[in-house]
Amino acid sequence: MTGPLAWVVGAGGLVGRRVVAELERCGWTVRGARVPWEDEAAALRALLEQADRFAVDRGGRRWALVWCAGAGVVATGQDALDAEERVLGGLLDHLDRLPGADEGTLFLCSSAGGLYAGADGAPFTEDTTPAPLVPYGRAKLRAEDRAALHARRTGTRVVLGRIANVYGPGQRLGKPQGLVSQLCLADARGTPLPVYVSLDTIRDYVYVDDLAAMVRACLDLAAHGPPGTVTVKVLASGVPATVGHLVGEARRVFHRPLRTITVPGGTGQVLDLRLRSVRWTEVDVLARTPLAAGLAATAEDVRRRVVAGTPLDAA
């Protein structure tokens, strides 16, 4: 095979599955990673073994490693975040020593919300200095720093993808994360939607298929840069929406009332997280799915899973 080769870590997650599909659609050969994430030592061993095979198989051709893994959210505890950080760091330490590093790109999925939570002057761009407020955001910043160090050590091109709130069909629903999916779940069950933040809270919601296309475009652009280049890229729809607007849009799309209840506990959440990209702006046109269309597609998926009795933790 002569086409580009990709290794997607986290290929079973919401973003990873769509990235795999998008790359394959565009002619990439794609490999996922089979990783026992529940066991830190075993997870690292599995990743190192697969990294060795990937290094052999890429054989001088263009390659990419897309890191979409990580179960952390804003409320995730320090121990779990530390374990994720050690696994990523151990993998990058290993990759530092493998040949052919300057022929490829590492794309690290990071969190715009986690990194910019304490920053001033929304909308936030790639030039905004990160100011995380909680352990989740600080862990994301350390991961970015480690990826940048890998670029300097090896010549691998690195893209730090600071991603807005991702939503779409297939998100795991077993815990209260992903407001759009939780909104659709409340509608499917006929239960109130718990809202942990003010209805004036502003976020950017990017549809997962659009995000996957943006990741692929970033890989294409990165490949033309000098070895060792580190590029920060905000991946967002560029269309901010308040939580109140999102709930109202859902009521319109669902054609029925949706009850909400205010629940305390929005730790680490700030009011205004508008985003705007000023780098590789040609990528931004790929965020083309209107919020109403994305809501409808997500709601259809959630209703189907609820009716079928599919376990909510399953993708």
C-alpha positions in Angstrom: 0.0 0.0 0.0 1.3 3.5 -0.9 -1.4 5.7 0.6 -1.0 7.4 4.0 -1.4 5.4 7.2 -3.1 6.5 10.3 -3.3 5.1 13.8 -6.3 6.4 15.8 -6.1 5.9 19.5 -9.6 6.1 21.0 -11.2 4.8 17.8 -14.2 3.5 19.8 -15.2 6.9 21.1 -17.5 9.5 19.6 -14.8 11.5 17.9 -12.5 8.5 17.1 -15.1 6.6 15.2 -15.9 9.5 13.0 -12.2 10.3 12.4 -11.6 6.7 11.3 -14.6 6.9 8.9 -13.5 10.2 7.5 -9.9 9.2 6.9 -10.9 5.9 5.2 -13.3 7.9 3.0 -10.3 10.0 1.9 -8.1 7.1 1.1 -6.1 6.5 4.3 -5.4 3.1 5.7 -6.5 3.3 9.3 -5.8 1.3 12.4 -7.5 1.5 15.7 -6.0 0.7 19.0 -7.1 -2.2 21.3 -6.3 -0.9 24.7 -7.4 -2.2 28.2 -7.9 1.3 29.5 -9.1 0.0 32.9 -5.6 -1.2 33.7 -3.0 1.6 33.4 0.1 -0.7 33.1 -1.6 -3.0 30.6 -2.9 -0.1 28.6 0.6 1.3 28.2 2.0 -2.1 27.3 -0.6 -2.5 24.6 0.1 0.9 23.2 3.8 0.4 23.1 3.4 -2.9 21.3 1.1 -1.4 18.7 3.4 1.6 18.3 6.3 -0.7 17.4 4.1 -2.4 14.7 2.9 0.9 13.4 6.5 2.2 13.1 7.5 -0.9 11.0 4.4 -0.8 8.8 4.5 2.9 7.9 7.6 2.1 5.9 8.6 5.6 4.9 5.2 6.8 3.8 3.2 9.7 5.2 1.6 8.8 8.5 -0.5 10.3 11.3 -1.2 9.4 14.9 -4.6 10.8 16.1 -5.0 10.8 19.9 -8.7 10.8 20.6 -8.5 8.8 23.9 -9.4 10.0 27.3 -12.5 9.5 29.4 -11.9 12.7 31.5 -14.5 15.5 31.8 -14.5 18.7 33.8 -15.5 16.8 37.0 -13.1 13.9 36.6 -11.0 13.2 39.7 -7.2 13.8 39.9 -6.3 10.1 40.1 -8.0 9.2 36.8 -6.5 12.3 35.1 -3.0 11.4 36.3 -3.3 7.9 35.0 -4.4 9.1 31.5 -1.5 11.6 31.6 1.1 8.9 32.5 -0.2 6.6 29.7 0.1 9.4 27.1 3.5 10.4 28.4 4.8 6.9 28.4 3.7 6.4 24.8 5.3 9.7 23.7 8.6 8.8 25.5 8.6 5.5 23.5 7.8 7.3 20.2 10.7 9.7 20.8 13.0 6.7 20.2 11.4 5.3 17.0 12.6 6.0 13.5 10.7 8.0 10.9 9.2 10.5 13.3 9.7 13.4 10.9 7.6 11.8 8.2 4.3 12.1 10.1 1.9 14.1 12.3 0.6 13.8 15.8 -2.9 15.2 16.2 -3.8 15.6 19.9 -7.4 16.1 20.7 -7.5 18.7 23.5 -10.3 20.8 25.1 -10.9 24.4 24.3 -13.3 24.7 27.3 -10.9 23.1 29.7 -8.0 25.3 28.6 -9.8 28.7 28.3 -12.1 28.4 31.4 -10.2 31.1 33.3 -9.1 33.3 30.4 -10.4 36.8 29.8 -11.7 38.4 26.6 -14.0 35.9 24.8 -14.1 34.9 22.0 -11.0 32.9 22.6 -8.6 32.1 19.8 -5.4 30.1 19.2 -3.5 33.2 20.5 -5.3 33.2 23.8 -3.1 32.2 26.7 -4.7 29.1 28.4 -5.9 29.6 31.9 -7.5 26.3 33.2 -9.5 26.4 36.4 -9.8 22.7 37.3 -7.6 19.6 37.2 -9.1 18.5 33.9 -8.0 21.6 32.1 -4.5 21.6 33.7 -4.1 18.0 32.6 -5.0 18.9 29.0 -2.4 21.7 29.1 0.3 19.4 30.4 -0.6 16.9 27.6 -0.2 19.7 25.0 3.2 20.7 26.5 4.4 17.1 26.3 3.2 16.8 22.7 5.1 20.0 21.8 8.2 18.5 23.5 7.8 15.4 21.3 7.8 17.6 18.2 11.1 19.3 19.3 12.8 16.1 20.1 11.8 14.1 16.9 10.7 16.4 14.1 7.1 15.1 14.2 4.6 17.7 13.2 2.1 18.3 16.0 -1.4 19.7 15.8 -2.9 20.7 19.2 -6.7 20.5 18.4 -8.5 22.6 20.9 -12.0 21.3 20.4 -15.4 22.9 21.3 -18.3 20.9 22.7 -18.7 17.9 20.4 -22.1 16.3 19.9 -23.7 13.8 17.6 -25.1 10.3 17.2 -23.3 7.6 19.2 -22.2 9.4 22.3 -22.1 7.3 25.5 -25.0 8.3 27.7 -24.3 6.5 30.9 -23.1 9.6 32.8 -24.2 13.3 32.7 -21.9 14.7 30.0 -22.6 16.1 26.6 -25.5 18.6 27.1 -27.0 17.9 23.6 -27.1 14.2 24.1 -28.4 14.5 27.6 -31.1 16.8 26.3 -32.1 14.2 23.7 -32.0 11.5 26.3 -34.4 13.5 28.6 -36.8 13.9 25.6 -36.6 10.2 24.7 -37.4 9.2 28.3 -39.9 11.9 28.9 -38.0 13.1 32.0 -36.8 16.5 33.0 -33.4 17.7 31.8 -31.0 18.5 34.7 -29.2 21.8 34.0 -26.1 22.4 36.1 -25.3 25.9 34.7 -27.1 29.2 34.0 -29.3 29.2 30.9 -27.2 32.3 29.9 -24.1 30.1 29.7 -22.5 30.4 26.2 -20.9 27.5 24.5 -19.9 26.4 21.0 -21.4 23.1 19.8 -19.6 21.4 16.9 -21.2 18.4 15.1 -19.0 15.3 15.2 -19.0 14.6 11.5 -17.9 18.2 10.8 -15.2 17.8 13.4 -13.8 14.7 11.8 -13.6 16.5 8.5 -11.7 19.3 10.2 -9.3 16.9 11.8 -8.6 15.3 8.4 -8.0 18.8 6.9 -5.6 19.7 9.7 -3.6 16.6 8.9 -3.4 17.5 5.3 -2.2 21.1 6.1 0.3 19.9 8.7 1.9 17.6 6.3 3.1 20.6 4.2 4.8 22.3 7.2 8.4 21.9 8.3 9.3 19.0 10.5 8.9 19.8 14.2 6.2 22.4 13.6 3.6 22.7 16.4 0.3 24.2 15.4 -2.5 25.2 17.7 -5.9 25.0 16.1 -9.3 25.8 17.6 -11.9 23.5 16.1 -15.4 24.9 16.6 -18.6 25.8 14.8 -18.0 29.5 15.3 -21.7 29.9 16.1 -22.1 30.4 19.9 -25.3 29.4 21.6 -26.6 29.9 25.1 -28.0 26.9 27.0 -31.3 28.6 26.9 -31.2 28.9 23.1 -30.2 25.2 22.9 -33.1 24.1 25.0 -35.5 26.3 22.9 -34.1 24.9 19.7 -34.6 21.4 21.0 -38.2 22.1 21.8 -38.7 23.4 18.2 -37.0 20.3 16.7 -38.8 17.8 18.9 -42.2 19.5 18.4 -43.0 19.0 22.1 -42.3 20.5 25.5 -39.0 19.8 27.3 -38.9 20.3 31.0 -35.7 21.4 32.7 -34.7 21.4 36.4 -31.8 23.4 37.8 -29.3 21.3 39.7 -26.4 22.7 41.7 -22.9 21.5 41.0 -21.6 23.2 37.9 -18.0 23.2 39.3 -15.4 24.6 36.8 -18.0 26.0 34.4 -17.8 29.6 33.3 -20.4 31.8 31.7 -18.9 32.7 28.3 -16.7 30.3 26.3 -17.2 31.7 22.8 -14.5 30.5 20.3 -13.0 31.9 17.1 -10.2 30.5 15.0 -7.6 32.8 13.5 -5.3 30.0 12.2 -5.9 27.6 9.2 -9.2 29.4 8.8 -9.9 27.5 5.5 -10.7 24.5 7.8 -13.5 26.3 9.5 -15.9 26.1 6.5 -16.2 22.4 7.2 -18.3 23.1 10.3 -21.4 23.3 8.1 -24.1 21.3 10.0 -26.8 23.7 11.5 -27.6 23.1 15.2 -31.2 22.1 14.4 -30.0 19.4 11.9 -27.4 18.1 14.3 -30.0 18.0 17.1 -32.4 16.1 15.0 -29.8 13.5 14.0 -28.7 13.1 17.6 -32.2 12.8 18.9 -33.1 10.1 16.3 -30.1 8.1 17.4 -30.8 8.4 21.1 -34.5 7.5 20.7 -33.5 4.4 18.8 -31.1 3.3 21.5 -33.6 3.9 24.3 -36.4 2.0 22.5 -34.0 -0.9 21.7 -32.8 -1.0 25.3 -29.1 -0.6 24.3 -26.9 -0.1 27.3 -26.4 3.7 27.7 -22.6 3.3 28.3 -22.3 1.6 24.9 -21.4 3.7 21.9 
